Amino acid sequence: MASADIQRLIDQKVEFIDAQRVSIGEDVEIGEGSVIYPNVTLLGHTKIGKNCKILPNCFFENATIGDNVTIDSTKISDSEVMENSTVGPFAHLRNHTVVHENCRIGNFVEFKNCDFGNGSKCAHLTYLGDCEVGEHVNIGCGVVTVNYDGKNKFRTKIGDHAFIGSNVNIIAPVTIGHHALLAAGSTITEDVEDGAMGIARSRQTNKENFGTKYLNK
């Protein structure tokens, strides 16, 4: 038999795939037409909008989720995901992160105190901490905002329509301009102006026959 809190939500036209395998706090609100899958825990002042899909293995505490959002195998605490965005699997949003509308947050992504603008995408294997990301920004694989020097936290700002290449380290505090490009593999320590490309990596050197010698030693 479903708990009183789950029955309350069923009466409000929320669908549970398996109500026996869901934990719901008494202050949780879920909008009409949303579907909650098994192995989901919703605690605190969590509020989920209409027509959402909360797929298996999610844990939310004090999370605010807008309408038409899909979230898969993700932990969200003290953070917000706005309308028409998708998150997961295996993402972690925490410490007052806000993901705005029409965003895509992929697998193995962590946001901490991050404001992530409308229509921006971060597909996989990334950490963004203490940062402001503009609208329609593309964050490549393996990007890290280096926000902590061991004593203090620093912020990163990324402008609208910027393109952040894969395996980029951004050493805060730094500002990346609108329509800027950061070349893959760069470690960025200075501001990049609007429309500019930031590149910070050594030139490749090929040593003839060294590969064969090394493998045959």
C-alpha positions, 0 to 999 in steps of 0.5 A: 500500500502506498504511503499517505504522501504518495497517495496524496500525489497520486490523487493529484494525477502524479504517476508512480511506476512502482510506488513501493520503491519511492521515498517521498517527504511530506513537504514534497510537491509534484505537478500533474502529469509527472512520472516518478520511476522506481528507486527515487528519493525526494526530500525536504522542500522539493518541488517538481513541475508538471509533465516531468520524468524523474527516472530511476536512481534520483535523489533530490533534497530541496530541489526545484524542478520546472515543467517538462524536465527529464532527470536520470540517475542524478543527485540534486541538492539546494538547486534548481533546474528550469523548464524543458531541460534534461539532466543525467545520467549520473550528474550532481547539482549542488550548492545553489546551482541554477540550470536555466531553460532548454539546457542539456546536462549529460553524464558525469557532470558536477555543478557547484554554485553554478548559474548555467544559462538558457540553451547551454549544453554540458554533455559529459565529464565536467566540473563547473564550480563557482561560475556564471555561464551565459546562454547557448554556451557549449562546454566540451568533455573534460572541462574544469573550472579550477576555483580553489587555491587551497585557501580561497574560492574564485569565480569564472564568467563565461559569456553567451555563445562561447565554445569551450573545447574539450579538456580545458582548465579555466584557472579562476578568477577569469572571464571568457567573453561572448562568442569566444573560443577556448582551444581544446587542451588549453589551460586558461589563466587570463581573460579572453575577449569577446570573439577571441580564441584562447589557446594555451598549450605546447606545440607537438613534437614527434620523435622519429622511431622513438615509439618503436624503440620504447616498445621494444626495449 
